[in-house]
Amino acid sequence: MVAMVLVLAAKGVTLALPFAYKGAVDAMSGSRPVDAGLTVALALVAAYALGRFTAVAFDNLRNIAFERVGQVATLNLAEDVFARLHRLSLRFHLARRTGEVTKIIERGTKSIDQMLYFLLFNIAPTIIELIAVGIIFYINFGIELVAATAVTVVLYVWVTRAITEWRTKLRREMNDLDGKALHRAVDSLLNYETVKYFGAEAREEARYANAARAYAEAAIKSENSVGLLNMAQAVITNGLVAGAMAYTVWGWSKGELTVGDLVLVNTFLIQLFRPLDVLGWVYRTIRQGLVDMAEMFRMIDTDIEVKDAPGAPALIVRTPTVAFDNVTFGYDPGRTILRGLSFEVPAGSTLAIVGPSGAGKSTIGRLLFRFYDPLEGRILVGGEDIRAVTQTSVRAAIGIVPQDSVLFNENLAYNIAYGAEGTDQAAIEQAARDAALTPLIERLPDRFETMVGERGLKLSGGEKQRVAIARTLVKNPPILLLDEATSALDTRTEQEILTTLRRIAEGRTTIAIAHRLSTIADADRILVLDHGQLVETGSHASLLAHGGLYAEMWSRQANERRDDVAVEPAEAAE
């Protein structure tokens, strides 16, 4: 409101300035004595200069008053979008490209500030000035000049809109190509090691260069179209200025108008077309802002697949049990992963889930964390259906040590403390000791302040797993999920991590999803999945005695281990 008052004040001063200019010119060209004319002219020149300063001052005070409004609006929108993205399902994030998502958010949030600014301080004041100039011209010069100005402004707006519409298409194409180039750059850099493994630097450079070249060509077309727009606008505006001034000169020749009227008309038209000169840019910015905001809103309007039930209470785990009750699930309608799966994990026990690749083992973990909801059946934690309680409370009750422990590009202390907000240094150090991280930390000059790099790439696989274990210890959940936590490690590191995992699993309800059967042989109960169905269940000994799929998998992995052992002495002899 303060900014709009300042807009009106600045516009009022701007509309009065040409009259001061006209008065000064008339005083200088009039028949009054030089001394008297000098006094009036100087007074009007001073008033004109003061008015120009006042208009500039009002404009800048307006910007100062509005700056917080625009920034807070952008901040609120950015926070809302970021929060919405974290509420969207895993399915959405697996299908999107990170580079494109960040670009859409950046463009969409920035556009709201620009659109508010141009609508309030360019479009609205220009409309006010058009009406005021029309009234002034009608009073001072008659309907002819008003009609000519109106026709010219309409023609100017129509031509500007037509060319800008064409430019908007070019701009949209340019944005798409920009997003593609950014995606390729981000994707390639995130997979830096893979690029090096396959010596594909030249291939990646060529892919990026092709995308960047296409963007550059589109950008050239877009920017070149600015010249066409500017020339078309100049023809229309200068045509009106020339015609209006000629009309004033004709009136002066008949004795109906003064020299000051020529200055008045010229000044008003220059002031009028100054904001209209950037109308194409303003219109394009607003249109582009709408395009950018539409992309962002389409993204955040994506339906939230997994929602809390209205008024859902928090989960209170009195007895840490887990149960799957006739659960059926598939990521796509035609691809069922789990088929009527039922099992129960008693409190304090360890359940292992094994099976061939594609059997649905990791899907169980995603369903347990409620990244997806089952198509049929129920999942119970502590006797409560997890769809009837809040997602946050379900995830707070479960800790996970995943196969690929992804860390933030922060220091060790931050990554360990991420398990629970507000963790103090003493708890961080205790978790590091319990996760057997102390030998690593003592070797590091910066100890807990050591940066781990993008996705933790400065640490080895075993070190990252230990950080993930420490993070889970800080969280201190009653239920623990080990999702193939050692499958990517060498044998020695695997045994060290397994020792740590067994220690932290004591007293907790544990579900261990495993590929290597030797890592879960001591589990209280083992489930064997095949094609999403439970085919065998029992202890390690009973399953071997049964001679089914588990025994076959155990025998195959045992042969592989024997082959590995046989190869090592031969290599040593060589």
MIKE-897371 format. One record per residue (C-alpha): residue in three letters; chain; y negated, x, z negated. Coordinates in nm, 3 decimals, decimal comma. Layout:
BEGIN
- r/c/v/u/w
- ALA/A/Y/X/Z
...
//
This chain:
BEGIN
- r/c/v/u/w
- MET/A/0,000/0,000/0,000
- VAL/A/-0,238/0,286/-0,081
- ALA/A/-0,151/0,448/0,252
- MET/A/-0,219/0,124/0,444
- VAL/A/-0,560/0,083/0,275
- LEU/A/-0,644/0,439/0,380
- VAL/A/-0,527/0,360/0,735
- LEU/A/-0,767/0,065/0,754
- ALA/A/-1,052/0,274/0,606
- ALA/A/-0,992/0,554/0,857
- LYS/A/-0,977/0,306/1,143
- GLY/A/-1,301/0,142/1,032
- VAL/A/-1,479/0,479/1,029
- THR/A/-1,329/0,569/1,368
- LEU/A/-1,458/0,244/1,523
- ALA/A/-1,809/0,307/1,385
- LEU/A/-1,834/0,664/1,519
- PRO/A/-1,908/0,577/1,886
- PHE/A/-2,208/0,366/1,777
- ALA/A/-2,358/0,667/1,596
- TYR/A/-2,294/0,878/1,905
- LYS/A/-2,457/0,612/2,128
- GLY/A/-2,758/0,585/1,894
- ALA/A/-2,814/0,961/1,901
- VAL/A/-2,801/0,973/2,282
- ASP/A/-3,035/0,673/2,315
- ALA/A/-3,277/0,829/2,066
- MET/A/-3,288/1,146/2,272
- SER/A/-3,336/0,965/2,603
- GLY/A/-3,575/0,696/2,477
- SER/A/-3,951/0,666/2,514
- ARG/A/-4,041/0,714/2,147
- PRO/A/-4,228/1,033/2,036
- VAL/A/-4,016/1,349/2,019
- ASP/A/-4,060/1,387/1,642
- ALA/A/-3,945/1,032/1,573
- GLY/A/-3,662/1,059/1,822
- LEU/A/-3,557/1,392/1,673
- THR/A/-3,537/1,246/1,325
- VAL/A/-3,325/0,949/1,437
- ALA/A/-3,102/1,164/1,657
- LEU/A/-3,042/1,419/1,381
- ALA/A/-2,963/1,143/1,130
- LEU/A/-2,715/0,983/1,368
- VAL/A/-2,557/1,319/1,455
- ALA/A/-2,516/1,390/1,083
- ALA/A/-2,365/1,044/1,035
- TYR/A/-2,130/1,108/1,330
- ALA/A/-2,016/1,444/1,188
- LEU/A/-1,971/1,295/0,840
- GLY/A/-1,775/1,005/0,987
- ARG/A/-1,540/1,237/1,174
- PHE/A/-1,476/1,434/0,854
- THR/A/-1,425/1,112/0,656
- ALA/A/-1,173/0,983/0,914
- VAL/A/-0,980/1,312/0,897
- ALA/A/-0,993/1,304/0,515
- PHE/A/-0,862/0,945/0,506
- ASP/A/-0,581/1,034/0,747
- ASN/A/-0,469/1,328/0,535
- LEU/A/-0,498/1,133/0,209
- ARG/A/-0,283/0,870/0,378
- ASN/A/-0,020/1,135/0,460
- ILE/A/-0,029/1,264/0,102
- ALA/A/0,010/0,911/-0,036
- PHE/A/0,297/0,828/0,200
- GLU/A/0,490/1,155/0,178
- ARG/A/0,679/1,058/-0,138
- VAL/A/0,762/0,715/0,009
- GLY/A/0,917/0,871/0,320
- GLN/A/1,101/1,144/0,133
- VAL/A/1,241/0,906/-0,130
- ALA/A/1,353/0,665/0,143
- THR/A/1,531/0,952/0,321
- LEU/A/1,680/1,075/-0,008
- ASN/A/1,811/0,731/-0,102
- LEU/A/1,964/0,681/0,240
- ALA/A/2,125/1,028/0,239
- GLU/A/2,274/0,966/-0,107
- ASP/A/2,407/0,626/-0,001
- VAL/A/2,566/0,768/0,314
- PHE/A/2,723/1,060/0,127
- ALA/A/2,865/0,828/-0,140
- ARG/A/2,995/0,592/0,129
- LEU/A/3,172/0,875/0,312
- HIS/A/3,360/0,966/-0,005
- ARG/A/3,468/0,603/-0,046
- LEU/A/3,608/0,580/0,307
- SER/A/3,983/0,621/0,346
- LEU/A/4,171/0,938/0,421
- ARG/A/4,262/0,785/0,757
- PHE/A/3,892/0,788/0,855
- HIS/A/3,844/1,152/0,757
- LEU/A/4,159/1,267/0,935
- ALA/A/4,035/1,106/1,257
- ARG/A/3,675/1,233/1,247
- ARG/A/3,534/1,572/1,344
- THR/A/3,345/1,737/1,060
- GLY/A/3,070/1,882/1,282
- GLU/A/2,997/1,543/1,439
- VAL/A/2,991/1,363/1,104
- THR/A/2,739/1,606/0,953
- LYS/A/2,521/1,588/1,265
- ILE/A/2,521/1,206/1,259
- ILE/A/2,420/1,206/0,891
- GLU/A/2,146/1,463/0,951
- ARG/A/1,995/1,275/1,245
- GLY/A/2,030/0,931/1,087
- THR/A/1,871/1,018/0,753
- LYS/A/1,581/1,207/0,912
- SER/A/1,507/0,922/1,153
- ILE/A/1,410/0,672/0,881
- ASP/A/1,112/0,882/0,766
- GLN/A/0,992/0,929/1,124
- MET/A/1,031/0,561/1,209
- LEU/A/0,841/0,444/0,901
- TYR/A/0,563/0,692/0,975
- PHE/A/0,519/0,596/1,340
- LEU/A/0,549/0,221/1,287
- LEU/A/0,297/0,215/1,003
- PHE/A/0,054/0,487/1,109
- ASN/A/0,070/0,490/1,486
- ILE/A/0,181/0,156/1,627
- ALA/A/0,009/-0,071/1,372
- PRO/A/-0,331/0,112/1,372
- THR/A/-0,327/0,130/1,753
- ILE/A/-0,280/-0,247/1,774
- ILE/A/-0,568/-0,296/1,529
- GLU/A/-0,786/-0,062/1,734
- LEU/A/-0,697/-0,239/2,060
- ILE/A/-0,808/-0,573/1,918
- ALA/A/-1,129/-0,425/1,772
- VAL/A/-1,220/-0,244/2,095
- GLY/A/-1,156/-0,563/2,292
- ILE/A/-1,400/-0,753/2,070
- ILE/A/-1,663/-0,474/2,090
- PHE/A/-1,635/-0,452/2,469
- TYR/A/-1,662/-0,830/2,503
- ILE/A/-1,977/-0,844/2,289
- ASN/A/-2,147/-0,545/2,453
- PHE/A/-2,020/-0,543/2,812
- GLY/A/-1,862/-0,878/2,893
- ILE/A/-1,514/-0,999/2,980
- GLU/A/-1,471/-0,773/3,287
- LEU/A/-1,431/-0,451/3,092
- VAL/A/-1,207/-0,624/2,837
- ALA/A/-0,980/-0,753/3,115
- ALA/A/-0,967/-0,410/3,285
- THR/A/-0,879/-0,242/2,956
- ALA/A/-0,612/-0,501/2,875
- VAL/A/-0,449/-0,473/3,219
- THR/A/-0,454/-0,093/3,199
- VAL/A/-0,300/-0,089/2,850
- VAL/A/-0,023/-0,331/2,959
- LEU/A/0,047/-0,119/3,269
- TYR/A/0,042/0,197/3,056
- VAL/A/0,289/0,052/2,805
- TRP/A/0,520/-0,080/3,081
- VAL/A/0,530/0,252/3,270
- THR/A/0,578/0,445/2,945
- ARG/A/0,861/0,216/2,838
- ALA/A/1,038/0,232/3,177
- ILE/A/1,029/0,612/3,196
- THR/A/1,119/0,648/2,828
- GLU/A/1,423/0,420/2,869
- TRP/A/1,545/0,655/3,137
- ARG/A/1,470/0,951/2,913
- THR/A/1,658/0,787/2,625
- LYS/A/1,977/0,788/2,831
- LEU/A/1,925/1,156/2,902
- ARG/A/1,860/1,214/2,532
- ARG/A/2,176/1,029/2,428
- GLU/A/2,381/1,239/2,670
- MET/A/2,215/1,551/2,530
- ASN/A/2,303/1,447/2,172
- ASP/A/2,666/1,384/2,266
- LEU/A/2,691/1,727/2,425
- ASP/A/2,513/1,884/2,127
- GLY/A/2,769/1,725/1,892
- LYS/A/3,055/1,851/2,109
- ALA/A/2,915/2,205/2,112
- LEU/A/2,866/2,198/1,734
- HIS/A/3,219/2,064/1,681
- ARG/A/3,369/2,340/1,892
- ALA/A/3,172/2,605/1,707
- VAL/A/3,265/2,470/1,360
- ASP/A/3,630/2,412/1,456
- SER/A/3,662/2,762/1,599
- LEU/A/3,500/2,929/1,297
- LEU/A/3,710/2,731/1,049
- ASN/A/4,019/2,850/1,235
- TYR/A/3,896/3,209/1,254
- GLU/A/4,231/3,360/1,157
- THR/A/4,425/3,155/1,412
- VAL/A/4,185/3,270/1,684
- LYS/A/4,248/3,631/1,581
- TYR/A/4,626/3,585/1,565
- PHE/A/4,641/3,477/1,927
- GLY/A/4,366/3,706/2,057
- ALA/A/4,180/3,398/2,176
- GLU/A/3,823/3,516/2,117
- ALA/A/3,739/3,509/2,488
- ARG/A/3,897/3,164/2,524
- GLU/A/3,696/3,029/2,231
- GLU/A/3,377/3,187/2,362
- ALA/A/3,440/3,025/2,701
- ARG/A/3,503/2,682/2,542
- TYR/A/3,184/2,707/2,339
- ALA/A/2,987/2,843/2,635
- ASN/A/3,098/2,550/2,853
- ALA/A/2,987/2,298/2,591
- ALA/A/2,659/2,483/2,526
- ARG/A/2,592/2,514/2,901
- ALA/A/2,643/2,140/2,950
- TYR/A/2,402/2,077/2,661
- ALA/A/2,145/2,316/2,812
- GLU/A/2,160/2,137/3,150
- ALA/A/2,113/1,799/2,982
- ALA/A/1,825/1,941/2,773
- ILE/A/1,654/2,072/3,089
- LYS/A/1,672/1,727/3,251
- SER/A/1,539/1,563/2,934
- GLU/A/1,248/1,802/2,890
- ASN/A/1,154/1,799/3,260
- SER/A/1,123/1,422/3,244
- VAL/A/0,837/1,473/2,994
- GLY/A/0,624/1,612/3,276
- LEU/A/0,679/1,302/3,487
- LEU/A/0,587/1,077/3,195
- ASN/A/0,270/1,274/3,114
- MET/A/0,152/1,266/3,477
- ALA/A/0,211/0,891/3,510
- GLN/A/0,018/0,828/3,187
- ALA/A/-0,269/1,053/3,300
- VAL/A/-0,308/0,863/3,630
- ILE/A/-0,337/0,530/3,448
- THR/A/-0,570/0,642/3,165
- ASN/A/-0,803/0,848/3,382
- GLY/A/-0,821/0,564/3,633
- LEU/A/-0,947/0,329/3,362
- VAL/A/-1,192/0,586/3,220
- ALA/A/-1,336/0,655/3,566
- GLY/A/-1,364/0,284/3,646
- ALA/A/-1,520/0,195/3,310
- MET/A/-1,775/0,475/3,330
- ALA/A/-1,861/0,381/3,688
- TYR/A/-1,909/0,022/3,571
- THR/A/-2,144/0,147/3,295
- VAL/A/-2,341/0,364/3,537
- TRP/A/-2,377/0,062/3,768
- GLY/A/-2,511/-0,141/3,473
- TRP/A/-2,753/0,140/3,385
- SER/A/-2,882/0,146/3,745
- LYS/A/-2,968/-0,223/3,711
- GLY/A/-3,143/-0,162/3,377
- GLU/A/-2,885/-0,364/3,182
- LEU/A/-2,722/-0,069/3,000
- THR/A/-2,845/0,256/2,846
- VAL/A/-2,724/0,614/2,868
- GLY/A/-2,582/0,567/2,519
- ASP/A/-2,362/0,283/2,649
- LEU/A/-2,196/0,531/2,885
- VAL/A/-2,118/0,754/2,587
- LEU/A/-2,003/0,452/2,384
- VAL/A/-1,752/0,337/2,649
- ASN/A/-1,624/0,690/2,710
- THR/A/-1,581/0,761/2,338
- PHE/A/-1,402/0,432/2,268
- LEU/A/-1,158/0,479/2,556
- ILE/A/-1,085/0,841/2,462
- GLN/A/-1,024/0,731/2,102
- LEU/A/-0,810/0,440/2,220
- PHE/A/-0,590/0,646/2,450
- ARG/A/-0,549/0,936/2,210
- PRO/A/-0,276/0,752/2,014
- LEU/A/-0,152/0,593/2,339
- ASP/A/-0,113/0,940/2,492
- VAL/A/0,177/0,998/2,254
- LEU/A/0,310/0,644/2,294
- GLY/A/0,595/0,770/2,510
- TRP/A/0,688/1,026/2,247
- VAL/A/0,650/0,769/1,968
- TYR/A/0,850/0,508/2,159
- ARG/A/1,119/0,764/2,242
- THR/A/1,130/0,880/1,880
- ILE/A/1,165/0,524/1,756
- ARG/A/1,431/0,445/2,017
- GLN/A/1,612/0,769/1,938
- GLY/A/1,577/0,691/1,569
- LEU/A/1,740/0,355/1,631
- VAL/A/2,020/0,524/1,826
- ASP/A/2,070/0,784/1,551
- MET/A/2,059/0,522/1,276
- ALA/A/2,295/0,295/1,471
- GLU/A/2,549/0,579/1,494
- MET/A/2,515/0,644/1,123
- PHE/A/2,538/0,276/1,030
- ARG/A/2,843/0,229/1,254
- MET/A/3,003/0,511/1,062
- ILE/A/2,914/0,382/0,716
- ASP/A/2,995/0,023/0,819
- THR/A/3,354/0,136/0,871
- ASP/A/3,566/-0,086/0,653
- ILE/A/3,676/0,073/0,325
- GLU/A/4,052/0,055/0,357
- VAL/A/4,136/0,108/-0,010
- LYS/A/3,915/-0,096/-0,245
- ASP/A/3,918/-0,166/-0,615
- ALA/A/4,000/-0,525/-0,701
- PRO/A/3,691/-0,717/-0,826
- GLY/A/3,650/-0,654/-1,198
- ALA/A/3,942/-0,410/-1,203
- PRO/A/3,984/-0,239/-1,543
- ALA/A/4,046/0,131/-1,595
- LEU/A/4,406/0,248/-1,622
- ILE/A/4,510/0,338/-1,975
- VAL/A/4,828/0,545/-1,972
- ARG/A/5,007/0,495/-2,301
- THR/A/5,347/0,590/-2,160
- PRO/A/5,325/0,821/-1,857
- THR/A/5,587/0,661/-1,635
- VAL/A/5,581/0,630/-1,255
- ALA/A/5,772/0,372/-1,052
- PHE/A/5,793/0,280/-0,683
- ASP/A/5,913/-0,078/-0,643
- ASN/A/6,046/-0,159/-0,293
- VAL/A/5,759/0,029/-0,124
- THR/A/5,722/0,007/0,255
- PHE/A/5,448/0,201/0,430
- GLY/A/5,344/0,331/0,771
- TYR/A/5,029/0,505/0,894
- ASP/A/5,039/0,305/1,217
- PRO/A/5,179/-0,045/1,279
- GLY/A/5,460/0,084/1,500
- ARG/A/5,555/0,381/1,282
- THR/A/5,710/0,303/0,945
- ILE/A/5,738/0,606/0,715
- LEU/A/5,883/0,461/0,392
- ARG/A/6,132/0,173/0,402
- GLY/A/6,184/-0,023/0,082
- LEU/A/6,171/0,285/-0,144
- SER/A/6,241/0,228/-0,514
- PHE/A/6,268/0,481/-0,797
- GLU/A/6,142/0,537/-1,152
- VAL/A/6,030/0,850/-1,337
- PRO/A/6,070/0,818/-1,716
- ALA/A/5,799/0,962/-1,939
- GLY/A/5,830/1,337/-1,994
- SER/A/6,099/1,388/-1,729
- THR/A/6,096/1,584/-1,403
- LEU/A/6,186/1,411/-1,078
- ALA/A/6,232/1,611/-0,758
- ILE/A/6,200/1,460/-0,411
- VAL/A/6,362/1,645/-0,120
- GLY/A/6,459/1,572/0,237
- PRO/A/6,418/1,690/0,595
- SER/A/6,074/1,721/0,753
- GLY/A/5,928/1,380/0,835
- ALA/A/6,132/1,205/0,566
- GLY/A/5,814/1,081/0,393
- LYS/A/5,793/1,319/0,097
- SER/A/5,421/1,400/0,116
- THR/A/5,343/1,034/0,190
- ILE/A/5,468/0,952/-0,160
- GLY/A/5,196/1,176/-0,308
- ARG/A/4,923/1,015/-0,096
- LEU/A/5,035/0,668/-0,202
- LEU/A/5,052/0,772/-0,567
- PHE/A/4,690/0,893/-0,552
- ARG/A/4,610/0,567/-0,372
- PHE/A/4,469/0,726/-0,057
- TYR/A/4,654/0,438/0,109
- ASP/A/4,800/0,111/-0,015
- PRO/A/5,163/0,022/0,062
- LEU/A/5,228/-0,249/0,319
- GLU/A/5,486/-0,400/0,087
- GLY/A/5,597/-0,340/-0,271
- ARG/A/5,421/-0,197/-0,574
- ILE/A/5,348/0,142/-0,731
- LEU/A/5,336/0,140/-1,110
- VAL/A/5,181/0,404/-1,336
- GLY/A/5,227/0,348/-1,707
- GLY/A/5,367/0,003/-1,619
- GLU/A/5,044/-0,100/-1,438
- ASP/A/5,019/-0,179/-1,066
- ILE/A/4,771/0,081/-0,942
- ARG/A/4,611/-0,179/-0,711
- ALA/A/4,505/-0,379/-1,018
- VAL/A/4,312/-0,091/-1,181
- THR/A/4,032/0,138/-1,065
- GLN/A/4,113/0,423/-0,827
- THR/A/3,910/0,668/-1,037
- SER/A/4,122/0,604/-1,348
- VAL/A/4,448/0,637/-1,150
- ARG/A/4,344/0,974/-1,010
- ALA/A/4,223/1,088/-1,352
- ALA/A/4,576/1,036/-1,488
- ILE/A/4,744/1,251/-1,223
- GLY/A/4,711/1,623/-1,161
- ILE/A/4,823/1,792/-0,842
- VAL/A/4,914/2,141/-0,729
- PRO/A/4,926/2,106/-0,349
- GLN/A/5,095/2,324/-0,089
- ASP/A/4,759/2,433/0,053
- SER/A/4,515/2,482/-0,233
- VAL/A/4,170/2,454/-0,075
- LEU/A/3,892/2,601/-0,287
- PHE/A/3,515/2,558/-0,269
- ASN/A/3,303/2,849/-0,149
- GLU/A/3,185/2,909/-0,506
- ASN/A/3,289/3,140/-0,788
- LEU/A/3,620/3,134/-0,976
- ALA/A/3,472/2,962/-1,281
- TYR/A/3,335/2,676/-1,068
- ASN/A/3,670/2,623/-0,894
- ILE/A/3,866/2,622/-1,219
- ALA/A/3,617/2,392/-1,394
- TYR/A/3,630/2,149/-1,100
- GLY/A/3,932/1,991/-1,264
- ALA/A/3,715/1,822/-1,526
- GLU/A/3,338/1,772/-1,536
- GLY/A/3,164/1,945/-1,823
- THR/A/3,436/2,205/-1,886
- ASP/A/3,305/2,487/-2,106
- GLN/A/3,367/2,859/-2,060
- ALA/A/3,627/2,874/-2,339
- ALA/A/3,839/2,607/-2,169
- ILE/A/3,804/2,785/-1,834
- GLU/A/3,926/3,114/-1,983
- GLN/A/4,217/2,943/-2,161
- ALA/A/4,325/2,769/-1,839
- ALA/A/4,306/3,102/-1,654
- ARG/A/4,531/3,265/-1,917
- ASP/A/4,781/2,977/-1,905
- ALA/A/4,791/2,997/-1,524
- ALA/A/4,853/3,375/-1,539
- LEU/A/4,520/3,448/-1,368
- THR/A/4,408/3,702/-1,630
- PRO/A/4,549/4,014/-1,451
- LEU/A/4,356/3,918/-1,134
- ILE/A/4,032/3,844/-1,320
- GLU/A/4,046/4,172/-1,513
- ARG/A/4,065/4,364/-1,183
- LEU/A/3,755/4,191/-1,044
- PRO/A/3,413/4,349/-1,119
- ASP/A/3,242/4,010/-1,143
- ARG/A/3,536/3,844/-1,322
- PHE/A/3,478/3,466/-1,332
- GLU/A/3,162/3,499/-1,118
- THR/A/3,363/3,632/-0,820
- MET/A/3,303/3,427/-0,503
- VAL/A/3,627/3,308/-0,343
- GLY/A/3,493/3,259/0,012
- GLU/A/3,519/2,967/0,255
- ARG/A/3,822/2,756/0,152
- GLY/A/3,923/3,039/-0,084
- LEU/A/4,005/3,283/0,198
- LYS/A/3,919/3,588/-0,017
- LEU/A/4,221/3,515/-0,237
- SER/A/4,589/3,549/-0,154
- GLY/A/4,817/3,245/-0,136
- GLY/A/4,956/3,309/-0,483
- GLU/A/4,611/3,361/-0,631
- LYS/A/4,486/3,036/-0,480
- GLN/A/4,789/2,854/-0,625
- ARG/A/4,713/2,994/-0,969
- VAL/A/4,351/2,875/-0,942
- ALA/A/4,486/2,530/-0,846
- ILE/A/4,716/2,538/-1,150
- ALA/A/4,426/2,639/-1,377
- ARG/A/4,217/2,358/-1,231
- THR/A/4,496/2,112/-1,317
- LEU/A/4,530/2,254/-1,668
- VAL/A/4,159/2,193/-1,725
- LYS/A/4,211/1,834/-1,612
- ASN/A/4,505/1,805/-1,856
- PRO/A/4,669/1,498/-1,695
- PRO/A/4,974/1,322/-1,839
- ILE/A/5,136/1,306/-1,494
- LEU/A/5,180/1,609/-1,267
- LEU/A/5,251/1,612/-0,893
- LEU/A/5,375/1,935/-0,735
- ASP/A/5,352/1,886/-0,358
- GLU/A/5,553/2,176/-0,211
- ALA/A/5,342/2,400/-0,431
- THR/A/5,535/2,721/-0,348
- SER/A/5,656/2,665/0,008
- ALA/A/5,390/2,893/0,162
- LEU/A/5,457/3,185/-0,077
- ASP/A/5,686/3,488/-0,064
- THR/A/5,996/3,492/-0,286
- ARG/A/5,851/3,711/-0,562
- THR/A/5,525/3,520/-0,584
- GLU/A/5,717/3,194/-0,566
- GLN/A/5,925/3,286/-0,870
- GLU/A/5,613/3,385/-1,065
- ILE/A/5,439/3,058/-0,975
- LEU/A/5,753/2,857/-1,057
- THR/A/5,764/3,013/-1,403
- THR/A/5,404/2,909/-1,459
- LEU/A/5,465/2,559/-1,319
- ARG/A/5,767/2,505/-1,544
- ARG/A/5,558/2,604/-1,843
- ILE/A/5,273/2,363/-1,764
- ALA/A/5,517/2,081/-1,680
- GLU/A/5,657/2,078/-2,034
- GLY/A/5,565/1,756/-2,208
- ARG/A/5,436/1,595/-1,886
- THR/A/5,589/1,350/-1,644
- THR/A/5,641/1,560/-1,331
- ILE/A/5,716/1,474/-0,969
- ALA/A/5,805/1,780/-0,761
- ILE/A/5,810/1,740/-0,383
- ALA/A/5,998/2,038/-0,243
- HIS/A/6,136/2,190/0,074
- ARG/A/6,321/2,478/-0,090
- LEU/A/6,597/2,324/-0,297
- SER/A/6,631/2,632/-0,519
- THR/A/6,290/2,554/-0,671
- ILE/A/6,394/2,212/-0,807
- ALA/A/6,761/2,270/-0,899
- ASP/A/6,679/2,229/-1,270
- ALA/A/6,505/1,890/-1,227
- ASP/A/6,629/1,602/-1,445
- ARG/A/6,688/1,392/-1,133
- ILE/A/6,668/1,455/-0,760
- LEU/A/6,594/1,200/-0,488
- VAL/A/6,706/1,274/-0,132
- LEU/A/6,506/1,098/0,139
- ASP/A/6,593/1,062/0,505
- HIS/A/6,377/0,866/0,751
- GLY/A/6,184/0,709/0,465
- GLN/A/6,490/0,577/0,282
- LEU/A/6,660/0,688/-0,038
- VAL/A/7,004/0,815/0,066
- GLU/A/7,115/1,008/-0,243
- THR/A/7,013/1,045/-0,606
- GLY/A/7,141/1,242/-0,901
- SER/A/7,135/1,585/-1,063
- HIS/A/7,174/1,908/-0,870
- ALA/A/7,542/1,945/-0,971
- SER/A/7,635/1,584/-0,893
- LEU/A/7,466/1,595/-0,553
- LEU/A/7,652/1,915/-0,460
- ALA/A/7,976/1,756/-0,572
- HIS/A/7,899/1,447/-0,363
- GLY/A/7,897/1,658/-0,046
- GLY/A/7,626/1,458/0,132
- LEU/A/7,291/1,545/0,287
- TYR/A/7,172/1,740/-0,018
- ALA/A/7,486/1,957/-0,018
- GLU/A/7,441/2,020/0,354
- MET/A/7,076/2,123/0,305
- TRP/A/7,171/2,346/0,010
- SER/A/7,444/2,517/0,211
- ARG/A/7,213/2,578/0,507
- GLN/A/6,937/2,725/0,287
- ALA/A/7,193/2,940/0,101
- ASN/A/7,315/3,085/0,432
- GLU/A/6,955/3,161/0,531
- ARG/A/6,900/3,342/0,203
- ARG/A/7,219/3,547/0,252
- ASP/A/7,108/3,639/0,604
- ASP/A/6,772/3,754/0,470
- VAL/A/6,941/3,966/0,203
- ALA/A/7,177/4,120/0,462
- VAL/A/6,889/4,213/0,692
- GLU/A/6,689/4,394/0,423
- PRO/A/6,953/4,673/0,351
- ALA/A/7,002/4,729/0,724
- GLU/A/6,630/4,775/0,774
- ALA/A/6,621/5,016/0,479
- ALA/A/6,905/5,224/0,630
- GLU/A/6,720/5,256/0,958
//
